[in-house]
């Protein structure tokens, strides 16, 4: 991001991964923004973001296989198995796969532990999976280190969106 720009980090990340931002990308991001705006706290934000990432993984997988044969339906693959399949295709780097796996772990805690609070240690561990992007996040959003999970999740979602759109041939 250039000096003086004030664009949300997820938009910055998505457009960085593409050669040129386009109308489709803006529409895709608007869908995510509309849903994430409904989150009233970080737990809901994680749940919504996880749903969005899973939706994108499903779309990505569909670009790689001829017939999903109910792999992605209600009785289909678990999130963990979808992530293994995505890893096998080779387009997602290990850093992103690890970030998504940590997001899934945090999501499971949020979904299955009533009243769960996301710890700063979990946020830091998730952020560290992003390497240099996490350093940039901390510069732009200093509160991310003490529980501000949103910009970290935006980053992950943006990377998955960029790779999904590329796999769909829509960039």
N, C-alpha and C positions, 0 to 999 in steps of 0.2 A: 504494500500500500504506500502510495506517495505521501510525502509530508503534507499535512493539512487536510487530507481526505478523512471523512468521517462516515464511512460505510460500515454497516454491521459486519463482523468478522466472518459469518457464514457466507455472506455475499462475496466478500473478498476472496475467501478460499475457493468457492465454486468457480468464480471467474478466473482465478489464477490457474486452475487446472484446465481451462479451455483456451483455445486460441483466441476466440473473440466471444464476448458475452452476447447472448441473443435473446430474442423474445421468448423462446421456449424455456430457457434457463430462468428468466425472470418469472414466468408463470409457475414453474416448478418450485422456486423459492417462495413465491407468494403463498402457495398451498401450505408449505411447511410453516411459514410465518403465521398464517391464519390459525393453524392448529396450536402452535406453541404459545401463541398469545392467550390461549384459554387456560394455560397452566397458572395456577395461583401460588404454587411453591415448587421447590426443586424436585420433590418426589414426583409430582404430576408432570413436570417438565421431562424428567427421565423416562417416565412411562410413555409419554407422547413421542418423544424422540426415538425411543426404542421401537415403537410401532412403525414410525416412519422409516427407520433404517431397515427393519424387516421387510416392509413393503418394497423398498428399493432393492434389497437382496433378492426378493422373489422376481422382480422385473429383470434383474441382471441374470439370474439363473435361466429365466425363460429365453433369453437371447442366446444361450449356450446349448440348449437341448431342443430337439425336435418336438418331443411330446412329453409334457411334464408328468403324464400318467398319474395324476393326483399326488405327485410329490409335494406340491405346494398348497394343497387343500387343507381342510380342517383336520383330517386324519393323516396328513403328510409328515414331512420331515420336521424335526424339532429345530429350534433356532440354532442350537449347537451343531447339528448335522448340516444345516444350510450353510453355516460358516465354514465347515470342513469342505463342503462341495465347492464353495466360492474360492477357497484357498487353492484347491486342486486345479482350478482353471488358470491360475497364475497371474491374473491381472492386478489383484490386490496385493500390496506388499505386506510383509510380516508385521511391520509396525502398525498398519491399519487393521489387520486381522486381530492383533493383540488388543488394540484399542476397542474394537467392536466386542471382543470377548469380555473385556473388563466392563464395558457398558452393560452387557448382558448380565454379568454378575451383580452389578449394582441394581439393575432393573429387577432381578429376582429377589433381592433383599427388599426392595420397595414394594413389590407385589405380594410378597408372602409374609411380611412381618408388619403387623398392625402398628401404626404410629411410628414407623421407621424414620430415623433421621440419618441423612447421608453424612458420614464423618469426613472431616477435612483430610484425613489420611487416605480415604478412598478416592477423594477428588484429586489429590496430588498423584496417587498411583495411576489413575486414569490419565491425567494430564501428562505425566512423564512418558507414557507410551507414544506421545506425539512428537517427542524430541524437540527440534528447533521451533516447531509450531507452538509448543507449550511455552517456550521462552517468549515468543511474540505475543501470545495470549496474556501472559503475566505482565508484560509491558503495557499492553493496551487495557487490560482488565485486572488491576492488582488484587482485587478481592477474589479472583478465581482461586488463589492459593488457600484461602480460608473458607471455602465452601461454595464459591461461585461456580457451580458446575456448568451453567448454561453456555458460556463461550466455548468450553471444551467439547460439549456435545454438538454445538453448531459446527465446529470444525470437523468432527467425525462425520456428521450428516452431510456436510458439503463435499467431503472427499468421496463418500459413497455415491452421492448424487452425480458428481462429475464422472465417475467411472461407469455408472449405470447409463447415463446419457451417451457416453462414448460407445459402450457396448451395443446400445440400440441404434447407433449410427446417427444420432440426432444432435451432434455438435458441429 
